[in-house]
Amino acid sequence: MRIVAVVRPGWTDFDEQHRLIGALELPLNKRGVTQIASLIEKLQMLSAPPEAVVCGMTQPATCTADAIAAAFDLTARKSEELSNLNQGLWQGSTIEDIGRRMPRVFNQWQEAPETICPPEGEPWEDAVDRVRRALKKPLRKFGSLVIVASEPLASLVSSMLTGEPPDLTSAFSEEPGDPQIDVFESSGRDGEFVRGSLNPESKDGDTHR
């Protein structure tokens, strides 16, 4: 059994203000630092302890990954190819403002992000290619892997693992929630992943916050 936990980083001020971070470098705020302790506590519920923690190079992810790795006596493995998507001219704008200015485009981006590229942003397919390269070895090598990724990269990774179409509707909802953890399981080295649970006794496949 292989286990992958996709973890969203602790909050920055932009998360609190409901702004799109993309590839911007922002430190965790006080709430974000507190959230990491909760994330670690939840990861301790995995049926197997993490063997590796990987992340991109932007600050929210690296700070969160470093803390999680230290809690499990590991060192976070960082790769530029796992950094969040550059959202171009949308970065720094509030989710509400983007939705108000271009409702049709924004709704399509939420429901089918692979079909929309923000102005001067990174195309979805380019991000898929680099993430697939970055995760090829860790997915084969480690039986229990933690991937720390901001949205929309976290949803891209989840989609890639399961083969399900990507959907950002919940990731960029009207009311931002605390960082969530999605757990995926695979019974074979080359098998497709399915949604699992932090609690090995619960197999309802719900998303955990």
ZIHU-V279887 format. One record per pair of residues at least 6 apart in sequence whose ideal C-beta (glycine too) atoms are under 6 Angstrom apart, sorted by the first residue. I is the first residue (numbers start at 1). GAP is how many residues later the second one is. Records with the same first field share a line. If there is no record, write none. Layout:
I->GAP  GAP
This chain:
1->186
2->141  184
3->45  141  182
4->141  180
5->141  176  178
6->141  148  151  152  176
7->32  139  141  174
8->146  171  172
9->51  52  55  139  141
10->18  22  25  26  54
11->18  20  21
12->14  16  17  48
13->16
14->7  12
18->76  77  158
19->73  75
20->67  70  71  73
22->64  65  69
23->61  63
24->67
25->33  34
27->32
28->35
35->143  144
36->28  31
40->28  31
42->139  156
45->153  154
47->153
48->96
49->23
50->22  94  96
51->91  93
52->90  93
53->12  15  16  21  23  93
54->23  84  93
55->6  7  10  21  23  27  93
56->26  27
57->21  23  26
58->25  26
60->90
61->87  89
64->84
65->11  83
66->10
69->6  7
79->55
81->49  52  53
82->52
84->66  69
85->37  42  67  68
86->35  36
87->31  34
88->30  31  32  33
89->30  31
90->8  28
95->77
98->8
99->7
108->8
109->7
110->58  59
113->11  39  53  55
114->10
117->6
127->29
138->7
147->10
149->8
151->20
152->16
155->11  13  16
158->24
159->7
161->23  32
162->31
163->29
177->32
178->31
180->27  29
181->27
182->25
183->13  14  15
184->9  12
185->11
186->7
195->10
197->6
198->10
